[in-house]
Amino acid sequence: MTMKRMSVAEALRAGIAEEMERDARVFCMGEDIGVPGGWGGAFTVTLGLEKRFPDRILDTPIAENGFFGAAVGAAILGLRPIVDVQYGDFLFCAMDQIHSNASMLRYMSGGALAVPMVMRAPVGATGRGAQHARNVERFFTGVPGIKVVAPSNAYDAKGLLKAAVRDDNPVMIFEHKLLYGSKGARTESGAVDATSEIPEHDYTVPLGTAAVKREGTQVTICAWLLMLHFALQAAETLAAEGISAEVVDVRSLSPFDFDTLGASVRKTGRVVIVEEGPVSGGVGAELAAGLAERFWRDLKGPIVRVASPDVPVPFAPVLEHAYRPDPARIVEGVRKALR
């Protein structure tokens, strides 16, 4: 089997191109995604695709509510749009179209309408200040009718995107800015290596599934996006102390894969959930509640959450570093869970 190592940005680009070649109904729309000689969107994901698909890489005005509405209409009429926003924070400008139309029309029509659209959004603190840095997953996992995924590596990014394009429901894909692996003008300070060996054959990663990334016996660490990488680093530190931590990439934030998560909880009996973003009302809170309701007999102690404080993302680098959980804080969270 021929394999090629790709970054997350390259894998997403390859996935989009393959789906556009496979299905003429697939097209992309967003801000600055098809500028000739441009960056290919804010993080190079569509770089060069305007040359291969000149009529299907559509630049839009800075009017998120407008082009998300156009995407909903296109999806209802049988096309399969992939909609790109420059930063996840800007999804709120399109909230009416996402919440009131994309998520509801299939239900309101009794299944007569489908809304097969993919929404891609970069998230995460990267030195850009509060309005370009939030992890906004929490605002969409509670919206019935939308599936939400958050890949931590290039293999999953491509496979989840391809699965999302083929799904007849709206799917939100959150991508962390420090995992893209973009180059040149879009290189990110503090980036983490999320590259993967990508097979040349067609594949998908099923929506609604989690993945065990490290086997362990004493505690389960649940994380996604950048925090998954920090959780793996923490697990290495813990192993040196004789603590065996299992690390699960939650990956699907709506719906959760309680089969995979539950199997790990039954084995370890203790859970630490790691999330970038305010601790109150987060994805981690809903995951903790779901695990406690389903597996309380298996738990040997309280579920511990490691998350950001309830403040906007700071701009000053030293404060941003203090805001976002790191491997050391995850280690402390595990020690707390084991007390």
C-alpha positions in Angstrom: 0.0 0.0 0.0 1.4 3.4 -1.0 1.4 6.0 1.7 2.3 9.7 1.8 2.9 11.8 4.9 0.7 14.8 5.0 -0.1 17.7 7.3 -3.6 18.4 8.4 -4.0 21.2 5.8 -2.6 19.0 3.0 -4.9 16.1 4.0 -8.0 18.3 4.1 -7.0 19.7 0.7 -6.6 16.2 -0.7 -9.9 15.1 0.8 -11.8 18.1 -0.7 -10.2 17.5 -4.1 -11.0 13.8 -4.1 -14.7 14.5 -3.2 -15.0 17.1 -5.9 -13.6 14.7 -8.4 -15.9 11.9 -7.2 -19.1 14.0 -7.1 -19.8 17.0 -9.3 -22.3 18.3 -6.7 -19.5 19.1 -4.3 -18.2 22.7 -4.2 -16.5 25.1 -1.8 -17.4 28.6 -0.7 -15.9 31.0 1.7 -13.7 34.1 2.1 -10.4 34.3 0.2 -10.4 30.6 -0.6 -9.9 31.0 -4.4 -7.8 34.1 -4.8 -5.4 33.4 -7.7 -1.9 33.3 -6.1 -3.4 33.7 -2.7 -3.1 31.6 0.4 -6.0 29.2 -0.2 -8.1 30.5 2.7 -6.8 31.6 6.1 -4.8 28.4 6.6 -3.9 27.2 3.1 -6.5 24.4 3.0 -7.8 25.3 -0.5 -4.4 26.4 -1.9 -4.3 25.7 -5.7 -7.8 24.2 -5.9 -9.1 27.3 -7.8 -6.9 26.2 -10.7 -8.2 22.6 -10.7 -11.9 23.5 -10.1 -12.3 27.1 -11.3 -16.1 27.1 -11.2 -16.4 25.3 -7.9 -14.1 27.2 -5.5 -16.3 30.3 -4.8 -15.0 33.4 -3.1 -17.6 35.2 -1.0 -18.0 38.6 0.5 -17.3 39.1 4.2 -21.0 38.3 4.9 -21.2 34.9 6.8 -25.0 35.0 7.3 -25.4 35.5 3.5 -23.1 32.8 2.2 -24.2 30.3 4.8 -27.8 30.9 3.7 -26.7 30.4 0.1 -25.1 27.1 1.2 -28.2 25.9 3.0 -30.3 26.6 -0.2 -27.8 24.9 -2.4 -27.8 21.8 -0.1 -31.6 21.6 -0.1 -31.6 21.7 -3.9 -29.2 18.8 -4.1 -25.7 20.2 -4.1 -23.1 19.4 -1.4 -21.4 22.6 -0.3 -18.3 22.8 1.9 -18.4 26.2 3.7 -15.3 27.8 5.1 -15.0 30.5 7.7 -11.7 32.2 8.4 -12.1 31.8 12.2 -14.5 29.8 14.2 -15.5 32.9 16.1 -17.2 34.2 12.9 -19.7 31.4 12.9 -21.8 33.5 15.2 -22.4 35.9 12.3 -24.2 33.0 10.6 -25.9 31.6 13.7 -29.5 32.1 12.3 -28.7 30.2 9.2 -26.9 27.4 11.1 -29.3 27.1 14.0 -32.7 28.0 12.5 -32.3 26.5 9.0 -29.4 24.1 8.5 -30.1 22.2 11.7 -33.9 22.2 11.6 -35.1 21.8 8.0 -34.8 18.0 7.8 -36.8 17.6 11.0 -39.4 20.3 10.1 -40.0 18.7 6.7 -40.4 15.2 8.1 -37.4 14.0 6.2 -38.5 15.4 2.9 -35.5 17.8 2.8 -31.9 17.0 3.3 -29.2 19.5 4.1 -25.9 17.8 3.2 -23.5 20.6 3.9 -20.1 20.7 5.6 -19.0 23.6 7.7 -15.3 24.0 8.4 -14.0 26.3 11.2 -10.5 26.9 12.7 -10.4 27.2 16.5 -7.9 27.7 19.3 -5.7 30.3 21.0 -2.8 31.3 18.8 -1.8 34.9 19.8 -4.7 36.6 17.9 -6.7 37.9 20.8 -10.1 37.1 22.2 -12.2 37.5 18.9 -10.0 35.2 16.8 -9.1 32.5 19.4 -12.1 30.8 21.0 -12.9 27.1 21.0 -16.6 27.4 20.1 -17.4 23.7 19.9 -19.7 24.0 22.9 -22.1 26.3 21.0 -22.9 23.7 18.4 -22.8 20.3 20.1 -26.1 21.2 21.8 -27.9 22.0 18.5 -30.0 19.1 17.4 -29.6 18.1 13.8 -25.9 19.0 13.5 -23.1 16.5 13.7 -19.8 17.8 15.2 -16.3 16.4 14.7 -12.9 17.6 15.8 -9.9 15.8 14.2 -6.5 15.7 16.0 -4.4 14.4 13.1 -4.2 14.4 9.3 -5.5 10.9 8.8 -8.7 11.7 10.7 -9.0 15.1 9.2 -9.2 13.7 5.7 -11.3 10.7 6.6 -13.8 12.7 8.6 -14.2 15.4 6.0 -14.9 12.8 3.3 -17.5 11.1 5.5 -19.0 14.5 6.3 -19.4 15.3 2.6 -21.2 12.1 2.0 -23.6 12.5 4.9 -27.1 13.9 4.3 -27.0 16.0 7.4 -25.1 19.2 8.2 -21.7 18.5 9.7 -19.4 20.9 11.6 -15.7 20.2 11.4 -13.5 22.1 13.9 -9.8 22.3 13.1 -7.2 23.6 15.5 -4.9 26.3 14.1 -1.8 24.8 15.7 -2.4 21.4 14.0 -2.7 22.5 10.4 1.0 22.3 9.6 0.7 25.2 7.1 3.9 26.6 5.7 5.3 29.9 4.5 3.2 32.9 5.3 0.8 30.8 7.4 3.3 29.1 9.7 2.0 29.2 13.2 4.2 29.7 16.3 3.9 26.8 18.7 2.5 24.4 16.1 2.3 20.7 17.0 3.1 17.9 14.5 -0.2 16.3 13.6 1.0 14.8 10.3 0.0 11.2 9.4 0.7 8.6 6.8 -2.2 8.8 4.4 -3.1 5.9 2.1 -3.5 6.6 -1.6 -6.8 4.6 -1.7 -10.2 6.1 -0.8 -11.2 5.9 2.8 -13.4 7.5 5.4 -13.4 7.8 9.1 -17.0 7.1 10.4 -18.7 10.0 12.1 -19.7 9.3 15.7 -16.6 7.3 16.6 -13.9 7.9 19.1 -10.4 6.3 19.0 -8.1 4.9 21.7 -4.7 6.5 21.1 -2.8 5.0 24.0 -3.7 1.9 26.1 -3.7 2.2 29.9 -5.2 0.6 33.0 -5.5 3.2 35.8 -7.2 6.3 34.3 -8.9 7.4 31.1 -7.9 10.8 29.7 -10.5 12.1 27.2 -9.4 14.9 24.8 -9.7 16.2 21.3 -7.8 18.6 18.9 -4.7 20.1 20.4 -5.5 18.8 23.9 -5.2 15.2 22.6 -1.5 15.8 21.8 -1.0 17.4 25.2 -2.8 14.4 26.8 -0.4 12.0 25.1 2.6 14.1 26.4 1.1 13.9 29.9 0.7 10.2 29.6 4.4 9.8 28.9 5.2 11.8 32.1 2.8 9.8 34.1 4.2 6.5 32.8 7.6 7.6 34.2 5.9 7.8 37.5 4.4 4.4 37.2 0.9 5.6 36.3 -0.8 3.9 33.4 -3.1 6.3 31.5 -5.3 5.4 28.6 -5.8 8.3 26.2 -9.0 8.5 24.1 -9.4 10.9 21.2 -13.1 11.8 21.6 -13.0 13.1 18.0 -16.8 13.0 17.6 -18.3 15.7 19.9 -21.9 15.1 18.7 -22.8 12.4 18.9 -20.4 11.0 21.5 -19.1 7.4 21.0 -20.2 6.1 24.4 -19.3 2.5 23.3 -15.6 3.3 23.0 -15.6 5.7 25.9 -17.5 3.4 28.1 -15.2 0.4 27.4 -12.3 2.5 28.6 -14.1 3.7 31.7 -15.0 0.2 32.6 -11.3 -0.8 32.4 -9.8 2.1 34.3 -12.6 3.3 36.6 -11.3 6.9 36.6 -11.7 9.7 34.1 -10.0 13.0 33.3 -11.6 15.2 30.5 -9.3 17.8 28.9 -10.8 20.8 27.0 -9.4 24.0 25.6 -12.1 26.6 26.5 -14.0 27.8 29.6 -14.8 25.1 32.0 -18.4 26.1 32.6 -20.9 24.8 30.1 -18.3 23.2 28.0 -18.2 20.0 25.9 -16.4 18.4 28.8 -19.3 19.1 31.2 -21.8 17.3 28.8 -19.3 14.4 28.4 -18.8 14.1 32.1 -22.6 14.0 32.7 -23.1 11.4 30.0 -20.3 9.2 31.4 -21.6 9.6 35.0 -25.2 8.7 34.0 -24.1 5.6 32.0 -21.1 4.2 33.9 -21.5 5.4 37.5 -21.2 1.8 38.8 -17.7 1.6 37.1 -16.4 4.9 38.4 -14.0 4.7 41.4 -14.0 8.4 42.0 -15.3 11.8 40.7 -14.7 12.7 37.0 -12.0 15.5 36.8 -12.2 18.2 34.2 -9.1 20.2 33.1 -10.1 23.2 31.1 -9.6 27.0 30.7 -10.9 29.5 33.2 -14.2 31.3 32.6 -12.6 34.4 30.9 -12.2 35.5 27.3 -9.0 34.3 25.6 -6.2 36.8 26.7 -4.0 38.5 24.1 -0.8 38.7 26.1 1.3 35.6 25.4 2.0 34.9 29.0 -1.7 35.1 29.9 -2.7 33.0 26.9 -0.3 30.3 28.0 -1.8 30.4 31.5 -5.3 30.2 30.0 -4.8 27.1 27.9 -4.4 23.7 29.6 -0.9 22.2 29.1 0.6 18.7 29.8 1.6 19.7 33.4 -2.0 20.6 34.2 -3.2 17.4 32.8 -0.7 15.5 34.9 -2.1 17.3 38.0 -5.6 16.5 36.9 -4.7 12.8 36.7 -3.1 12.9 40.2 -6.3 14.5 41.5 -8.4 11.7 39.9 -6.3 9.0 41.5 -6.4 10.4 45.1 
